[in-house]
Amino acid sequence: MSAMMSPAGTIPALVSGPALAPVTPAPTLAAALAVAAGQAGDNGVGFIDLHGVETHWSYRQLYAHARRGAGALRALGLAPGSRVVLRLADPRQFTLALWSCLVGGYVVIPTADPGALPRDAATLRQQLATLQALEPSALILSGAQWRQVAGMRGQLDGPRLALLSADSLLDGPELQDLPGAAGLARE
């Protein structure tokens, strides 16, 4: 492995591994994942959690997880094109939620997760009201944040967002109709 200086004078990312296979063109990111799921073998993505535990998902596994996540969103009544806000700090949860939205044909709106949500209903209501400018149909949170918002739901006014815990995305039915990967056969 070697690093070469880019024209801007910065060091690019390093890549190692076997030679890359010819690239199959894909019209969308979701379609690119569908192609990778069918061609990439054990290649995929890796995560390291806060405790140093490593997890690897092949592209085939990620695609299957994303189809289940897209199915969970569809089961909530969301139609393709619905806006979904992600508020997730965990890279594995964020990746799952992002690809679930892309595969399901949803408009994904990633937001920063600055940490714990406010404990009092008034401040939480104010924070959630800022999200309303994005006109979302759903909000995907970490498990602890989901439990907090769901527990305070009766104290919050305003439009009802569908709330989903990132971990519950894997419990969804596998989506067969894949708007985000239109035009490609499912593996």
Solvent accessible surface area in square Angstrom, and as a share of the most:
residue,aa,sasa,rsa
1,M,173,0.77
2,S,90,0.58
3,A,55,0.42
4,M,145,0.65
5,M,127,0.57
6,S,33,0.21
7,P,149,0.94
8,A,90,0.70
9,G,43,0.41
10,T,85,0.49
11,I,116,0.59
12,P,64,0.40
13,A,94,0.73
14,L,97,0.48
15,V,123,0.71
16,S,83,0.54
17,G,64,0.61
18,P,113,0.71
19,A,102,0.79
20,L,160,0.79
21,A,73,0.57
22,P,125,0.78
23,V,134,0.77
24,T,55,0.32
25,P,116,0.73
26,A,37,0.28
27,P,105,0.66
28,T,68,0.39
29,L,112,0.56
30,A,3,0.02
31,A,0,0.00
32,A,41,0.32
33,L,6,0.03
34,A,3,0.02
35,V,23,0.13
36,A,26,0.20
37,A,2,0.01
38,G,28,0.27
39,Q,110,0.49
40,A,22,0.17
41,G,51,0.49
42,D,123,0.64
43,N,86,0.44
44,G,24,0.23
45,V,42,0.24
46,G,58,0.56
47,F,21,0.09
48,I,113,0.57
49,D,55,0.28
50,L,181,0.90
51,H,165,0.73
52,G,48,0.46
53,V,90,0.52
54,E,134,0.60
55,T,50,0.29
56,H,101,0.45
57,W,18,0.06
58,S,11,0.07
59,Y,61,0.23
60,R,122,0.45
61,Q,86,0.38
62,L,2,0.01
63,Y,2,0.01
64,A,24,0.19
65,H,30,0.13
66,A,0,0.00
67,R,17,0.06
68,R,64,0.23
69,G,0,0.00
70,A,0,0.00
71,G,3,0.02
72,A,10,0.08
73,L,0,0.00
74,R,71,0.26
75,A,76,0.59
76,L,76,0.38
77,G,66,0.63
78,L,12,0.06
79,A,58,0.45
80,P,65,0.41
81,G,45,0.43
82,S,21,0.14
83,R,102,0.37
84,V,0,0.00
85,V,0,0.00
86,L,0,0.00
87,R,17,0.06
88,L,11,0.05
89,A,75,0.58
90,D,45,0.24
91,P,73,0.46
92,R,64,0.23
93,Q,17,0.08
94,F,61,0.25
95,T,23,0.13
96,L,1,0.00
97,A,0,0.00
98,L,42,0.21
99,W,45,0.16
100,S,0,0.00
101,C,0,0.00
102,L,40,0.20
103,V,0,0.00
104,G,0,0.00
105,G,23,0.22
106,Y,9,0.03
107,V,74,0.42
108,V,31,0.18
109,I,29,0.15
110,P,74,0.46
111,T,43,0.25
112,A,86,0.67
113,D,32,0.16
114,P,111,0.70
115,G,32,0.31
116,A,87,0.67
117,L,7,0.03
118,P,25,0.16
119,R,188,0.69
120,D,74,0.38
121,A,16,0.12
122,A,63,0.49
123,T,57,0.33
124,L,0,0.00
125,R,79,0.29
126,Q,127,0.57
127,Q,66,0.30
128,L,25,0.13
129,A,57,0.44
130,T,92,0.53
131,L,24,0.12
132,Q,53,0.24
133,A,90,0.70
134,L,61,0.30
135,E,124,0.55
136,P,14,0.09
137,S,43,0.28
138,A,0,0.00
139,L,1,0.00
140,I,0,0.00
141,L,1,0.00
142,S,27,0.17
143,G,13,0.12
144,A,66,0.51
145,Q,16,0.07
146,W,88,0.31
147,R,151,0.55
148,Q,28,0.12
149,V,3,0.02
150,A,39,0.30
151,G,64,0.61
152,M,23,0.10
153,R,62,0.23
154,G,76,0.73
155,Q,102,0.45
156,L,19,0.09
157,D,106,0.55
158,G,50,0.48
159,P,94,0.59
160,R,152,0.56
161,L,14,0.07
162,A,25,0.19
163,L,21,0.11
164,L,18,0.09
165,S,14,0.09
166,A,0,0.00
167,D,69,0.36
168,S,36,0.23
169,L,0,0.00
170,L,55,0.28
171,D,122,0.63
172,G,9,0.08
173,P,86,0.54
174,E,59,0.26
175,L,14,0.07
176,Q,106,0.47
177,D,89,0.46
178,L,20,0.10
179,P,43,0.27
180,G,10,0.09
181,A,3,0.03
182,A,66,0.51
183,G,84,0.80
184,L,59,0.30
185,A,87,0.67
186,R,99,0.36
187,E,106,0.48
